[in-house]
Amino acid sequence: MISALVDAATTHPGLLLIIGTLSIVIVVHLLFTSMFSTISFKRDVNKKTFNTMSDVASLLSNPDSVLSREGVKESIAGYETLFVGARNSVGETSTTDSIELRAKEYQTMVNSFYDLVTDFYEWGWGQSFHFAPRLIGETFEESIVRSEYYLALRTNIQPNSKVLDLGCGVGGPMRNIQQFTGADITGVTINQYQVRVANQYCAQKGIDQQCRSIQGDFQKLAEKFEPESFDAAYAIEATCHSPDRRVCFKGINHCLKKGGLFAAYDWVVLPERGYDSNDPDHVRVKEGIEVGNGLPTLATTQEIVSALEDSGFDVVDVFDANKDVHSGHQIPWYYTLHGSFTLKGFRMTRLGRICTHTLVSTLEFLRIAPQGSVRVSSLLNATALDLVEGGKNELFTPSLFFVARKK
């Protein structure tokens, strides 16, 4: 982290002095405001909840938090035990034993992951926790919403549709799609903290009668819903957390009416474009993405297609929505993590993440932020670099799009 800051300062003369000065000013400000942060902290669906620097003090510790302040350190430590050897020895987390351990402990892994990272995602990314193909001339936010609307169109969601959102997060896509289509949407997430946040936001939008989040495991949907309860279903970069997609997809099939459509964006490695499981550098990138995003193991396109077909679906369409990522007509999906300095998107850039990490480190040292916050920040910073490398070399895409129809 220090070397990255030094590199950035070398590239931009005077930047280190500016960052240092700003950090001191911000920390002094935080010291005066932190004692009141829990009282003043307020969620606002129409703005970024973590909209000011003083809100950094509420990361991982606010009135909605499920984890206690003491629980953050314990939770990140437990999460790390599922990825023993990650980033230290290439191939260590790709062994059968390692993958099977994460598959067995997937509920703990995914729930702990989102207890830890949800606030950081909102801080840096917004309420829609996903990537999207981005056209030249399009803002980051416009690309996110366009990808959500495209999914709604491909699943033929109508005003009278009952729809299931798998892995809904804090409900950003769910609310956008509900307001776009008028449909009734139920979101499912394994994480209770996300349920609390999502339902607050739905109420603030005035759509809580048509749009709600419930706690549930998408590996056990038949225990949650009656057969044929929904007209359509979708998942946005969520089923990559599944330890067995066949189980997950069969549950979705159970929930859908005959002929109902299921569409998704999913994370995959791309052997069709060069990913080689025998290349240590490729495996290093893959493992880095997995450890930084709570994934049992990344699948391939063919594995996902086979899982859909084995689960009672006809695959209508499947393609990488980022297939033209380097065509010259798009801004690469990973550019937001890597791109040039802009004031609006600063938090998402590498330099912005370094500044956030510096602030979090200071706040943890001063015992304003919970112990363990720095380890969470480090985890996300490291995986951002892996995502950029995977995207640049087209080893990986977060946007494999598919539509499947229940037989």
Stockholm file with secondary structure:
# STOCKHOLM 1.0

chainA/1-407         MISALVDAATTHPGLLLIIGTLSIVIVVHLLFTSMFSTISFKRDVNKKTFNTMSDVASLLSNPDSVLSREGVKESIAGYETLFVGARNSVGETSTTDSIELRAKEYQTMVNSFYDLVTDFYEWGWGQSFHFAPRLIGETFEESIVRSEYYLALRTNIQPNSKVLDLGCGVGGPMRNIQQFTGADITGVTINQYQVRVANQYCAQKGIDQQCRSIQGDFQKLAEKFEPESFDAAYAIEATCHSPDRRVCFKGINHCLKKGGLFAAYDWVVLPERGYDSNDPDHVRVKEGIEVGNGLPTLATTQEIVSALEDSGFDVVDVFDANKDVHSGHQIPWYYTLHGSFTLKGFRMTRLGRICTHTLVSTLEFLRIAPQGSVRVSSLLNATALDLVEGGKNELFTPSLFFVARKK
#=GR chainA/1-407 SS CHHHHHHHHHHSTTHHHHHHHHHHHHHHHHHHHGGGHHHHCCCCTTSCSSCSGGGGGGTTCSTTCSSCHHHHHHHHHHHHGGGTTTTTSTTGGGSHHHHHHHHHTHHHHHHHHHHHHHHHHHHHTCSCCCCCCEETTCCHHHHHHHHHHHHHHHTTCCTTCEEEEESCTTSHHHHHHHHHHCCEEEEEESCHHHHHHHHHHHHHHTCTTTEEEEECCTTCGGGTSCTTCEEEEEEESCGGGCSCHHHHHHHHHHHEEEEEEEEEEEEEECGGGTCCTTCHHHHHHHHHHHHTTTCSCCBCHHHHHHHHHHTTEEEEEEEETTTTTTSSSEECTTHHHHCCCCSTTGGGSHHHHHHHHHHHHHHHHTTSSCTTHHHHHHHHHHHHHHHHHHHHTTSEEEEEEEEEEEC
#=GC SS_cons         CHHHHHHHHHHSTTHHHHHHHHHHHHHHHHHHHGGGHHHHCCCCTTSCSSCSGGGGGGTTCSTTCSSCHHHHHHHHHHHHGGGTTTTTSTTGGGSHHHHHHHHHTHHHHHHHHHHHHHHHHHHHTCSCCCCCCEETTCCHHHHHHHHHHHHHHHTTCCTTCEEEEESCTTSHHHHHHHHHHCCEEEEEESCHHHHHHHHHHHHHHTCTTTEEEEECCTTCGGGTSCTTCEEEEEEESCGGGCSCHHHHHHHHHHHEEEEEEEEEEEEEECGGGTCCTTCHHHHHHHHHHHHTTTCSCCBCHHHHHHHHHHTTEEEEEEEETTTTTTSSSEECTTHHHHCCCCSTTGGGSHHHHHHHHHHHHHHHHTTSSCTTHHHHHHHHHHHHHHHHHHHHTTSEEEEEEEEEEEC
//
